[in-house]
């Protein structure tokens, strides 16, 4: 899994070696069983249908999505991006740290 930013370079592999999923900012929305989600569906397919054993999240520096999380003004003219970034906001009620 990697950011959709084209600067993120994944290693060259042979066909069938990597099942790649890219989202802006590596964001994976919270799981909701009754809600269709392309990210969750893609991960489910990779694990259940293809038997992908490991999920690797590849971050990168100077991520525009992370910049948008830290400074909402940078995505002010992009309402869909702003909405996407809300998926990464901290939610309370978890297991604590
Ligand atoms: Zn990025």
Boltz pocket constraint, residues with backbone or C-beta under 6 A from the ligand:
constraints:
  - pocket:
      binder: B
      contacts: [[A, 3], [A, 4], [A, 5], [A, 23], [A, 24], [A, 25], [A, 26], [A, 60], [A, 62], [A, 63], [A, 64], [A, 65], [A, 66]]
      max_distance: 6.0
